[in-house]
Amino acid sequence: MGQVIRMSKAVMIAGVGGQGTVLASKVLSLAMMRAGLDVKQSEIHGMSQRGGSVVTHIRFGAKVNSPLVSIGTADYIIAFEELEALRMLPYLKKDGFVIVNTQQMPPMPVITGAAKYPNDPVSDIKGRGANIIAVDASGIGKEKGDARAANMVLLGVLSKHLPYPEQVWTEAIKESLRPVFLDMNLSALDAGRQILA
């Protein structure tokens, strides 16, 4: 199944409740297991029912002891929303990548006026020297049938960075979703894979 990752890889998936972060985490974990890797995952749920943050730590490799990603060690941050990408940036390692959906969903403190949403989180991230791939994943997902398919678009982008065949991803999606949703989500995954083609 391609080159084996000897050193473990660390991925953080961050978003807002209802965006599909938990499903994305499940698909990523299953795909890496199908690739023959040891996988550890840990989810941290904020007030997800009220649009709060949801963050998942995932580590995979030949042998992984803990799912938790430490500050400055994430190979990839997948953010479903721009501010979440900016918030997670301290976790990114020097040569890591931020894959971000160019969507802005103000959190509750911004909605209530207690805080201000940054003017341009993507530019802030670029200004800090991070590698960033900004994608209108929600727009692409909507074109495929549902904006919530943004999660598969983002995973499609990630999949091009990892040395495993598309088959492990498609099988993970088939294992995670009901048949009625398969075509849309497989198409969204493929669209994400084409972004870096």
N, C-alpha and C positions, 0 to 999 in steps of 0.2 A: 504494500500500500504506500509506495513512495518512501522518501527519506524519513527515517525515524528521528524525532526530536529527542536528542539525548538530554539536553538541558531543558528543564521545565520552562514553559511559557506561562505568562500571567496575563489575564484579560479581566478588565472591569467593564461591566455593562451598567450604564446609568441612565435613568429616565424618570418619568413621572407616572404615577399609578394610572393604569388603563392603556398605556402605550404599547404593551406587548413585550416588555423587558423580560418577564419571567419565561415566556415562551421562547424568546431568543436564547436565553440561558440554557433552557432544556435542550433545544436543538443543537447548540454548540457543544454541550457536554456529550450528547448522544453521538454526534458526528466524530468527536475525538475518541470516544470509546470504540466506535466502529473502525477507527483508524488504528486501533490496537494500543491506545495510550491509557495510562493511569490518569484518572480525572477526579478532581476534588472541587466542590462547589459550595458556596455559602451565600445566602441571600440576607440582605438587610432591608427591611420594609419600614418606611416612614409612615406618614399618614396617607397611604396609597389611595384609600377610598376618597380622599379629599384633594387629590392631585399632588400629594407629597412625593418625596423622592423614593425611588426604589433602586438599590444598588446591589449588583451581584459580583462576587469575587469568584473567578474560575482559574484554576491552575491545572495544567496537563503536561505530561512528559512520560519518560520511561518509568519514573517512580516519583510520586508526589506525596509529601507527608501532611501538608496543610493546605486548605483552600485560600487562606487569607493572603491578600496582596499588601505588601508593606509600601510605605511612602517611597517613591522613586524607583519602583521595581516593575511596574506594569509595562509589558511589551505593547499592549493595545488598550486603548480606552474607546469603547463604543458608546456614544452618547446619542440618545434619542431626541435631545433638545439642547440648544446652544449653551444655556447657563449651566446645565449639568456637566457639559464638557469642560467648561471653565472651572467649575467647582472641583472636578476630579483631577485636574491637571497636576497637582503636586504628586500624584501617584505615578505619573508617567516617567519611565526611565529616559535617559538622555537621548537614545536613538529610537525611542518608541514612536508609535503612531496614534493619533487621535482620529477616529472615524466618526464624524458628527452629522446628524440630520439637521439641515438648516431650517429648523422650526423653533419658534419661540413660544413657550408656554409659561407665562409668569406664575411663580409660586404664590402661595397664600400671603406671605408678608408683602409682596409687591401689590397684590390685588387689594389688600387692606390699607396700603399706603405706608406701611411700616418700613419698607425698603424700596430701593429703586433698581429696576432691571438695567444691566449694563447696556450702553448704546450699541456696541458691536462685539459680542463675545468672540466671534470667529477671528476678527482682527486682533483682539487682545491675545488670543492663543498664538497666532502667527507672530505677533510682536515679541512674544517670550521665546521665540526660536524653536517651537515645537513643530514636528512633522504633522500636518493636518490634511485630511481628505474631507472636504465639506460637500455633502451630497443632499439634494432635495429628495430625500428618501420618501417623505410623505407624499410628495407630488407624484413620484414614480409609482408608489403603492396605489395611489388613487387611480392612476392610468390603468393599473392592472386589475382594479376592481374595488379596492378598499385602502384608504390611507393607512390603516393599521398594518398593512403588509410592508410598511417601512422597515419593520424589524428584519424581514427576510432580505430586503435590499441591502441593509447594512451588513448582514451576515454574508451576503454575496461578495461585498467588497473585501471583508475580512478573509474569506475563503481563498482569494487570489494571493494572499500573503503567506498562506500556509501550504506546505508541500504534500497535500493530500488530494486525491481525485474528487471530482464533483459528486461521484456516486455516494461517498460517505455522507455528504450534506443532503442529497435528495432522499436517501434512505432514512436519515434522521427526521426529516420533515414528514415523510410518510408515516413514520412511527408516532409522531406527535400530534397530527391533525386528522380530523375526520375527512373522508374522501371528498365531500362537497367543497372543501376549501383547498384541496391539493393543487389544482391547476393554477389558481391565482398565486399561491405562495411559491410554487416552483418557478413560475414566470417572474415573480419579484426577485427571487434568488438569482436567476439568470441575468436579470437586468443589472443587479448589483455587480455580478461577475464581469459584465461587459464594460463597466466604468473604467477599469484599469486595463482593459484588453489592448 
